Amino acid sequence: MNKIYYVIGLFLSGLLVAFLFNYVILPIYINQKNIITIPNYEGLSIEESQDLSEKNRIQIAVVDTVFSNDLSPNLIIEQFPKAGKNVKKGRIVKVKITQWNEKISIPDLVGKTLRSAQIELDQLGVEVDSVYYAFNANFDKGLVSWQYPTPKDSLRKGFGIRLEVSQGSNPIDLISVPDLQGLFLSEAMQKIDKSNLITGKIKYIKNERFLPKTVFNQNPPQGTKVRRGTKIDLIINE
């Protein structure tokens, strides 16, 4: 009788061992072989991460992109799951990578007011890096007289542009309009030319107080401070 119990005990023990091996130990062993530790991909290029992921049988999926001018493109800056976590082989690791900011074609800002230039650049995502002020007889005060980069150049978003704004003519470069009244037209035109000015519109009016073909009025008047190349209009007696 004891022998029968002994045999039954051995049989049940065998069943228990087989059960534990097949349903506990073996699955744990197999599962353990399929477990890997997530590597650190942050700081690697997407190409480097692909090489590393193939060795570890991990899939890399780009789920987000950060645009920057400070970091090289295609660098991984964040990953999920994080490095060091144990996962099954074949797990997808989601990554965030960098890309260059897009390039912008710079508009022509010369001749526009500083405010208008700033608004236009802001709409394009370009910053005004610095503003300089200088005398420039070719542009009215407050207008952009120079820019860098120049029009049609390309610039990445986030970078700045330098502008020069005119302060108008330098006071020392202004010319005093000469007195032309009483001069014959030919004499007045010569005097205008020698003063680095330009003869503007000429109008003829009958005036008995002045000799024929002489200047009896001018605009701008005598003594007015004007820029070089300013036009001087004349009224001539018939």
C-alpha positions in Angstrom: 0.0 0.0 0.0 2.8 2.3 0.9 4.4 1.5 -2.4 1.3 2.5 -4.3 1.2 5.8 -2.5 4.9 6.3 -3.2 4.4 5.7 -7.0 1.4 8.0 -7.0 3.5 10.7 -5.2 6.3 10.3 -7.8 3.8 10.6 -10.6 2.2 13.8 -9.1 5.6 15.3 -8.4 6.5 14.6 -12.0 3.4 16.3 -13.2 4.1 19.3 -11.0 7.7 19.6 -12.2 6.5 19.3 -15.8 3.8 21.9 -15.2 6.3 24.3 -13.6 8.8 23.8 -16.4 6.4 24.2 -19.2 4.2 27.0 -17.8 6.5 28.9 -15.5 10.2 28.3 -16.0 10.2 28.0 -19.8 8.1 31.1 -20.4 10.2 33.1 -18.1 13.3 31.9 -19.8 11.9 32.6 -23.3 10.5 35.9 -22.3 13.8 36.9 -20.7 15.6 36.2 -23.9 13.3 38.6 -25.7 13.8 41.4 -23.2 16.3 44.1 -24.1 17.4 47.4 -22.5 16.6 50.5 -24.4 19.8 52.3 -25.5 20.4 56.0 -25.2 19.6 57.5 -28.7 19.6 61.2 -27.6 22.5 63.1 -29.2 22.8 60.6 -32.1 21.9 61.3 -35.7 18.8 59.5 -37.0 21.2 57.4 -39.2 23.3 56.4 -36.2 20.2 55.5 -34.3 19.0 53.2 -37.1 22.2 51.3 -37.1 22.0 50.8 -33.3 18.3 49.9 -33.4 18.9 47.2 -36.0 21.4 45.5 -33.7 18.9 45.6 -30.8 15.9 44.8 -33.0 14.2 48.0 -32.1 12.2 50.2 -34.4 12.7 54.0 -34.5 9.8 56.2 -35.3 10.1 60.0 -35.7 7.0 61.6 -34.2 8.1 65.2 -33.8 10.4 67.8 -35.2 12.0 70.9 -33.6 13.3 73.6 -36.0 16.5 75.3 -34.9 19.5 77.3 -36.2 21.7 76.2 -33.3 21.7 72.4 -33.7 22.7 70.2 -36.6 19.7 68.7 -38.5 18.5 65.1 -37.9 19.7 64.9 -34.3 17.6 63.0 -31.7 16.9 65.3 -28.8 14.3 63.2 -27.0 13.1 59.6 -26.9 10.3 57.5 -25.5 10.7 55.0 -23.8 13.7 56.5 -22.0 17.2 54.9 -22.1 17.7 52.0 -19.6 14.1 50.7 -19.7 13.6 47.0 -20.3 11.3 46.2 -23.2 10.6 43.3 -25.5 12.5 43.1 -28.8 10.7 44.8 -31.6 9.5 47.7 -29.5 9.0 51.0 -31.2 11.0 53.9 -29.8 9.5 57.3 -30.6 12.0 60.1 -31.1 12.0 63.9 -31.6 14.6 65.2 -34.0 16.0 68.6 -35.1 15.7 70.3 -38.5 17.1 73.6 -39.9 14.7 76.5 -40.0 13.4 77.2 -43.5 15.1 79.8 -45.6 13.4 83.1 -46.3 13.9 85.4 -49.3 14.8 88.8 -48.0 12.5 91.6 -49.4 13.7 95.0 -50.6 13.3 97.4 -47.6 15.3 100.4 -48.9 13.1 103.4 -49.1 10.5 102.1 -46.6 10.0 103.5 -43.1 11.6 101.6 -40.3 8.2 100.7 -38.9 7.0 99.3 -42.2 10.3 97.3 -42.6 9.9 95.8 -39.1 6.3 94.7 -39.7 7.2 93.1 -43.0 10.1 91.2 -41.5 8.1 90.1 -38.5 5.5 88.6 -40.8 8.3 86.6 -42.4 9.8 85.4 -39.1 12.9 87.5 -39.5 14.3 89.6 -36.7 15.8 93.1 -36.9 19.3 92.4 -35.5 20.5 96.0 -35.4 19.5 99.5 -36.6 22.1 102.2 -37.5 21.3 105.9 -38.2 23.4 107.9 -40.6 23.1 111.1 -42.7 22.1 110.2 -46.3 21.1 113.0 -48.7 19.4 110.4 -51.0 16.7 109.4 -48.5 14.3 111.4 -46.4 14.7 111.2 -42.6 13.3 108.0 -41.2 13.6 105.9 -44.4 15.7 102.7 -44.6 18.8 103.6 -46.7 20.7 100.3 -46.5 20.2 96.7 -45.5 22.1 93.5 -45.0 21.5 90.8 -46.2 20.6 92.5 -49.5 17.2 92.0 -51.3 16.7 88.5 -52.7 19.4 87.0 -50.4 18.3 83.9 -48.4 18.2 83.9 -44.6 17.0 81.2 -42.1 14.2 82.1 -39.8 15.4 83.4 -36.5 18.4 85.1 -37.9 18.6 88.9 -37.9 19.0 91.6 -40.5 20.8 94.9 -40.2 19.2 98.1 -41.3 20.5 101.7 -41.7 18.0 104.5 -41.4 18.5 107.9 -42.9 18.7 111.0 -40.8 18.3 113.1 -43.9 21.0 115.4 -45.3 24.0 116.3 -43.1 23.5 120.0 -42.2 27.0 120.7 -43.4 26.2 119.4 -46.8 23.2 121.6 -47.3 23.4 124.3 -49.9 22.1 127.9 -49.5 19.9 128.8 -52.5 21.5 131.8 -54.3 19.7 135.1 -55.1 18.7 134.8 -58.8 16.3 137.8 -59.1 17.3 140.3 -61.8 19.6 137.9 -63.6 19.1 136.9 -67.2 17.9 133.4 -67.6 21.2 132.1 -69.0 23.1 133.8 -66.0 20.6 132.3 -63.5 21.0 128.8 -65.0 24.8 129.0 -64.8 24.7 130.2 -61.2 22.3 127.3 -60.3 24.6 124.8 -61.9 27.7 126.2 -60.1 25.8 125.8 -56.8 25.3 122.1 -57.5 21.6 122.7 -58.0 19.3 122.0 -60.9 17.2 124.3 -63.0 13.6 123.2 -62.5 10.4 124.5 -64.1 10.6 127.8 -66.0 7.5 129.9 -66.3 7.1 133.2 -68.3 4.9 136.0 -66.9 4.7 139.6 -68.1 6.0 142.1 -65.5 6.9 145.6 -66.4 9.1 146.1 -63.3 11.8 143.8 -64.6 13.8 143.6 -67.8 12.7 141.1 -70.4 14.2 137.6 -70.0 15.2 138.2 -66.4 14.3 136.4 -63.2 11.8 138.1 -61.0 10.9 135.2 -58.7 12.3 131.9 -57.7 11.3 128.8 -55.6 12.8 127.9 -53.2 13.6 131.5 -52.3 17.1 132.9 -51.7 18.9 131.6 -48.6 16.8 128.4 -48.2 19.0 125.4 -47.1 18.5 122.5 -49.6 20.2 119.3 -50.6 22.5 119.1 -53.5 20.6 118.5 -56.7 17.5 120.3 -55.6 15.5 121.8 -58.4 15.1 125.6 -58.5 11.9 126.8 -60.3 12.2 130.2 -62.0 9.6 132.8 -63.1 10.9 134.8 -66.0 9.7 138.1 -67.3 8.6 137.9 -70.9 
